[in-house]
Amino acid sequence: MSEDPSRESKWRPATAVAHLGRNPREHLGAVNTPVYRATTMLFDSVADLEAAVRGDYMGITYGLHGLPTVVDLQDAMATLEGGHGALAVPSGLAAITLALLGTAQPGDHLLVTDSVYGPTRRFCDQQLRDFGIEVSYYDPLAGAAIESQFRPNTRLVFTESPGSLSFEVQDLPAIAAVAHRRGALVLLDNTWATPLGFAAFAHGADISLHAGTKYVGGHSDVLIGLITCNAQTFPQMHRLWTNMGVTASSDDCFLALRGLRTLAVRLEHHTRSALTIARWLRDRPEVDEVIFPALEGSRGHALWKRDFSGACGLFSVILKPVSKARVDAMLDGLRLFRMGVSWGGFESLILPVYPEISRTATRWEAAGPCLRLHVGLEDPEDLMADLAGGFERLRT
Ligand SMILES: Cc1ncc(COP(=O)(O)O)c(C=O)c1O
């Protein structure tokens, strides 16, 4: 619980992330909720034990079911996102897979965006189909036209906006209006925007999923996932979380809470630097297109402007046609943009990406190779100098 819940709704994002999910009076006055490492709770009497099992004793019966560090992170996320309740799990992928398992039944049909994060697609194709759940993929830009893909047994629409390689911004209100009218739930991978950049529930999501591994943690040193639910979906997700035994550890929740404290200032810096670099890249002769929804004139900008309240440092660049060897030479010599498959940390990253891989509903059209950049917290002048050196190698 936070210090004064009655004030939470009035707090602006930077204040909210500084104060939610901590209650010093419950922890010897400590500003931050400490790490609780515990499996076993001891009871002085059978009466206390029985009260705890009934749920009306001072805490929990076992470490799996909500240690204070875990609960404080969950409460902070739920409040921040305007959800009913949140659950912390050991990775972003676990958040996604658990949410799918908790909402889909054998015999159901699921609609999943064609731009979805690869391991989410793999789980749908390799695991859900084994459980007798049908999955088909839809054009991320379908909006209300998604209705034509609905079948009588469609129970769930999975969205990811923007997609983390190709950055299609989805018209979530339009998709949610159709889904809800047809009796389906809407799940959203909201990792790119974080709770500060996109109000998932106000735009129609029933469950908002986060790889807290990225911006919430913010320092490339914690694997954690968060599932924020509305009042309709929380009871079934809480039951599954309890029955599966998939709580995140207190150590990881502590790091995620610590990351949350600086989320607003970090995102502001990531976004400002990313925009500076995106504008510079767009004017480079080697670049065909920059796809960054927060960038004026970029694909998806109009929808981003309508629905989002923030952005981050992750975007893609399409180069003009050039050989793989030259792109490799560009990337191999970079000093600040290092190659790594994650994002959301303090450090800049770059990767050659292939958004066409595994698409089944749409085709990815691009003039040349695609690079995904994560703009970190370094000085953007140094980052542009690093990329300028890379373009020099690309040309020669
Ligand atoms: C969009 C998106 N969602 C989910 C995940 C999964 O997060 P984790 O690495 O914590 O499992 C990632 C990781 O790269 C991601 O990019």
Ligand as a Chemical Component Dictionary entry (heavy atoms), coordinates in Angstrom:
data_LIG
# 
_chem_comp.id                   LIG 
_chem_comp.type                 NON-POLYMER 
_chem_comp.pdbx_formal_charge   0 
_chem_comp.three_letter_code    LIG 
# 
loop_
_chem_comp_atom.comp_id 
_chem_comp_atom.atom_id 
_chem_comp_atom.alt_atom_id 
_chem_comp_atom.type_symbol 
_chem_comp_atom.charge 
_chem_comp_atom.model_Cartn_x 
_chem_comp_atom.model_Cartn_y 
_chem_comp_atom.model_Cartn_z 
_chem_comp_atom.pdbx_ordinal 
LIG C1 C1 C 0 7.445  -6.416  -26.643 1  
LIG C2 C2 C 0 8.005  -7.406  -25.677 2  
LIG N1 N1 N 0 7.159  -8.067  -24.872 3  
LIG C3 C3 C 0 7.597  -8.977  -23.993 4  
LIG C4 C4 C 0 8.933  -9.271  -23.882 5  
LIG C5 C5 C 0 9.369  -10.362 -22.937 6  
LIG O1 O1 O 0 10.021 -9.880  -21.811 7  
LIG P1 P1 P 0 11.052 -10.774 -20.988 8  
LIG O2 O2 O 0 12.348 -10.684 -21.704 9  
LIG O3 O3 O 0 11.084 -10.146 -19.633 10 
LIG O4 O4 O 0 10.511 -12.161 -20.945 11 
LIG C6 C6 C 0 9.850  -8.595  -24.676 12 
LIG C7 C7 C 0 11.295 -8.893  -24.561 13 
LIG O5 O5 O 0 12.110 -8.554  -25.395 14 
LIG C8 C8 C 0 9.378  -7.646  -25.607 15 
LIG O6 O6 O 0 10.219 -7.004  -26.439 16 
# 
loop_
_chem_comp_bond.comp_id 
_chem_comp_bond.atom_id_1 
_chem_comp_bond.atom_id_2 
_chem_comp_bond.value_order 
_chem_comp_bond.pdbx_ordinal 
LIG C1 C2 SING 1  
LIG C2 N1 SING 2  
LIG C2 C8 DOUB 3  
LIG N1 C3 DOUB 4  
LIG C3 C4 SING 5  
LIG C4 C5 SING 6  
LIG C4 C6 DOUB 7  
LIG C5 O1 SING 8  
LIG O1 P1 SING 9  
LIG P1 O2 DOUB 10 
LIG P1 O3 SING 11 
LIG P1 O4 SING 12 
LIG C6 C7 SING 13 
LIG C6 C8 SING 14 
LIG C7 O5 DOUB 15 
LIG C8 O6 SING 16 
# 
